[in-house]
Amino acid sequence: METSDFQPALSAAALFNTFPRPWCVAGGWALDLFLGRLTRQHDDVQLAVLREHLMDLPQHLPKWTWKLSINRTLRPWDGRQYLMLPIHELHATGAKKESVEVLLQEGDGIDWQYRRDFSVRLNLSKWIVPGPMGVPLLNPAIVILAKAKTPGPKDELDFRSAIHSGRLSTVDLDWLGSALFRLNPTHPWLAQM
């Protein structure tokens, strides 16, 4: 694994090394770090935190500009109001134009919960997995599930790369299959698992 290939994700992760709450790299970068190789180009870096720790974000990066995403439109967020679903995405920009996207994850203190259907759950001890160089990663099964709703070409590539890598555990594959079936029993990815 060539660390320079992963520099955008590693730089964003370094910003959160001292964040006092659980966090992890999410999205396509999480899958590539999990696989130990670059599978495609990435447009941005996504990190994930539990919604309950939302208010810790502006204190962690106090000089950064925060915006929330509503229907793909960015609006200023001053860090003082608690954000509820459907808002789940924040964008932060630093003084040197460095940026990171933060995806808010749902949880009830026991389980991670899928924001589109709270009956899809995973114990909080499993929502983050260890990655290379000590970088925490969003569980690849959760990453794939998030990409399954309306998969585009990058999502399809991410799915195939992860599923055919042989790196996902049987437990994670079973959980993902069950979650996909619950959300859409005719999802085309089910036949490929």
C-alpha positions in Angstrom: 0.0 0.0 0.0 1.5 3.3 -1.1 0.6 5.9 1.5 1.0 8.8 -0.9 -2.0 7.4 -2.8 -4.1 7.9 0.3 -2.9 11.3 1.3 -6.3 13.1 1.1 -7.9 10.6 3.4 -4.9 10.5 5.8 -4.8 14.3 6.0 -8.5 14.5 6.8 -8.1 11.7 9.4 -5.2 13.6 11.0 -7.5 16.5 11.6 -9.6 14.3 13.8 -6.9 12.4 15.7 -7.6 14.5 18.8 -11.4 14.6 18.3 -12.7 13.3 21.7 -15.5 11.2 20.3 -15.7 8.1 18.0 -15.1 9.0 14.4 -14.0 7.3 11.2 -13.2 7.7 7.5 -16.4 6.9 5.5 -17.4 6.5 1.8 -15.2 5.3 -1.0 -12.0 6.2 0.9 -13.0 3.9 3.7 -13.4 1.0 1.3 -10.1 1.7 -0.4 -8.2 1.9 2.9 -9.9 -1.3 4.0 -8.8 -3.0 0.7 -5.4 -1.5 0.9 -5.4 -0.2 -2.6 -6.9 2.6 -4.7 -9.8 1.4 -6.8 -10.9 4.7 -8.3 -10.6 8.5 -8.1 -12.2 10.2 -5.1 -13.8 13.7 -5.3 -13.9 14.3 -1.6 -13.1 12.9 1.9 -16.0 11.9 4.1 -15.7 11.3 7.8 -18.5 9.9 10.1 -19.5 10.8 13.6 -22.5 10.0 15.6 -25.2 12.7 15.6 -25.1 12.9 19.3 -21.6 14.3 19.1 -22.6 16.9 16.5 -22.1 19.8 18.8 -18.5 18.8 19.5 -17.5 19.4 15.8 -17.3 23.3 15.8 -15.3 23.3 19.0 -12.9 20.8 17.5 -12.3 22.9 14.3 -13.3 26.3 15.6 -11.7 28.4 12.8 -13.3 26.4 10.1 -16.4 27.4 8.1 -19.3 24.9 8.6 -22.2 24.4 6.1 -25.0 21.9 6.2 -26.4 20.2 3.1 -30.1 20.3 2.4 -31.1 18.7 -0.8 -27.6 19.1 -2.1 -27.6 22.8 -1.3 -25.1 24.1 1.2 -26.2 26.5 3.8 -24.2 28.1 6.6 -24.3 26.4 10.0 -23.0 28.4 13.0 -22.6 25.3 15.2 -25.2 26.4 17.7 -28.3 24.6 16.6 -28.7 20.8 16.9 -29.5 19.3 13.5 -32.1 16.6 13.0 -32.9 14.2 10.2 -33.1 14.5 7.3 -30.0 16.7 7.6 -27.1 14.2 7.8 -24.2 15.9 5.9 -21.9 18.8 6.9 -19.1 20.4 5.0 -16.2 22.1 6.7 -13.6 24.3 5.1 -10.4 25.5 6.7 -8.4 28.7 6.1 -6.2 27.0 3.5 -9.3 25.8 1.6 -8.8 22.3 2.9 -12.1 20.6 3.3 -13.9 17.6 4.8 -17.4 16.3 4.7 -18.9 14.9 7.9 -21.7 12.4 7.7 -23.8 12.2 10.8 -24.6 8.6 11.9 -27.6 7.6 14.0 -27.4 5.6 17.2 -29.4 4.9 20.3 -26.5 4.2 22.7 -26.6 0.5 21.9 -26.8 0.2 18.2 -25.8 2.1 15.1 -29.0 2.7 13.1 -29.5 3.2 9.4 -30.9 6.7 8.9 -33.4 5.6 6.2 -34.8 2.8 8.3 -34.0 2.6 12.0 -34.9 -1.1 12.1 -31.6 -1.8 10.3 -29.1 -1.8 13.2 -25.6 -2.9 14.1 -24.1 -3.0 17.5 -22.1 0.2 18.2 -19.0 -1.9 18.9 -19.0 -2.8 15.2 -19.8 0.4 13.3 -16.1 1.3 13.2 -13.4 -1.1 12.2 -9.6 -0.6 12.5 -7.8 0.5 9.3 -4.2 0.8 8.2 -1.9 3.1 10.1 -4.4 3.3 12.9 -7.1 5.1 10.9 -10.6 4.1 12.0 -12.9 3.2 9.1 -16.7 3.0 8.8 -17.6 -0.7 8.6 -17.4 -1.6 4.9 -20.8 -3.2 5.1 -22.3 0.1 6.3 -20.5 2.0 3.5 -21.9 -0.4 0.9 -25.4 -0.2 2.4 -25.3 3.6 2.1 -24.4 3.3 -1.6 -27.2 0.9 -2.4 -30.2 3.2 -2.5 -29.6 4.6 -6.0 -26.2 3.4 -7.0 -24.3 5.3 -9.6 -21.2 4.0 -11.5 -18.8 4.8 -8.5 -21.2 3.0 -6.2 -21.3 -0.1 -8.4 -17.5 -0.1 -8.7 -17.2 0.2 -4.9 -19.7 -2.6 -4.4 -17.9 -5.0 -6.8 -14.4 -4.1 -5.4 -15.5 -4.8 -1.8 -17.6 -7.9 -2.4 -15.1 -9.6 -4.7 -12.1 -8.7 -2.6 -12.6 -11.6 -0.2 -11.9 -9.2 2.7 -15.4 -8.8 4.1 -16.2 -11.2 6.9 -19.0 -13.7 6.6 -20.7 -11.9 9.5 -20.5 -8.5 7.6 -21.7 -10.1 4.4 -24.7 -11.7 6.1 -25.6 -8.5 7.9 -25.3 -6.5 4.6 -27.4 -9.1 2.7 -30.1 -9.0 5.5 -30.1 -5.2 5.5 -30.4 -5.0 1.7 -33.2 -7.6 1.7 -35.1 -5.7 4.4 -34.8 -2.4 2.4 -35.4 -3.8 -1.1 -35.9 -7.6 -1.5 -35.3 -7.2 -5.3 -32.1 -5.2 -5.0 -29.8 -6.4 -7.9 -26.8 -6.6 -5.5 -28.4 -9.4 -3.6 -27.9 -11.8 -6.5 -24.2 -10.9 -6.6 -23.4 -11.6 -3.0 
